[in-house]
Amino acid sequence: MTDPHRDVWNLHESDYPRSGSVDEQLRFLLGYAILAPSSHNSQPWRFRIEGGAVLLFADPGRALPVVDPAGRELVISCGAALEHLLIALWHFGHAGRLAVFPEPASPVLLAHVEPGEPADAPESVHRCFAAITRRRTNRRAYRDEPLPADVLDEITTATAGVRLHVAADDVEQGGIAGLVAEADRIQQADAAYRRELASWMRSNANPGSDGIPGYALGMGTAASLVGPLLVSLVDMGDRQAAGDAETTFRAPALVLLETAADDPVAWLSAGRALARLLLLARSRGVWASYLNPAVEVPEIRERLRQVAGVSGHPQVLIRLGYAEDVPPTPRRTVDEVLE
């Protein structure tokens, strides 16, 4: 018996209902939107198909109030889902017509998307589309193999309103590694943070439809059963810090996404840029994972600006590199996220 929450990754382009109604086509394309990354795999989005358009809503019920009290990462996650939808639209021949925050009185309504006029997508969009079902967060150790300059240049092409800063040298990378480690210790010392993280951890035996299964963290089945309890009860900040510092310093490439503003519009743009970056990376055989404690702890986030020498607001910190493949994490089905 197949698990629909894992089977969502088995999309087939040939199933696109070209002769169907606009609403049927949009529903099919949402199958690609729900494969977007999100904090703790919380999938904090809802959709409504209405009048030949998709409405994207934030889902406050899936917020992370401890690690993300302002909802910044929630909106970034929704921005990634929005970019997946727009890429899928373009791949199937629609330019897409987008309005962000179309109703100021409704802050949870993040975007209104219509198919728009017929349009031919560039080759890079088709590559991004093909990478949607192959993208995962890969937390494994990356090979000591630098990214070719042309690959890194394409991956880090700036998106409107979002700047992508690549750590310049070992000195900067070491400074960032120290901040990640310090942020780890601060977060792990907070019992509320540990309880929130544990509540989103899942066992390998029953991964469900959201959250982080043990296998995504390198855990075996037995460890995945006791892991949430251990995380909630024990401050493992020193251990986490040591591992993340090493991972950060040895990353083949560190990329920081920064925005001029620090508001929901900027966060949504950051999510879109993040999704495009991750898909371009996968299209070139490159994996990515997050090092976001340094962005999540306010006092460390400000120091990160100084160490990286950026003028904007850090939104996402990721590492890029080459590694072995990893399995996908579960997702809720389109039916479960449609109003």
Protein Blocks (a to p, Z undefined) as FASTA:
>chain_A
ZZfklmmmmccfklpcfklcfklmmmmmmmmmmmpccehhlopaccddeehiacddddfk
lccfklmmnommmmmmmmmmmmmmmmmmmmnopabiadehkblklmklmbdcdebjaddd
dfklmmmmmmmmmgccdfbdcddddddfklmmmmmpccehiacdddfblmlmmmmmmmmm
mmmmmmmmpmklmmmmmmmpccfklnojgdjdfklnopafklmmmmmmmmmmpccklmmm
mmmmmmmmmpmbacddddfbdcfklmmmmmmmmmmmmmmmmmnopacdddfklmmpmklm
mmmmmmnopabdcfbdcdddddddddddddddfklmpZZ
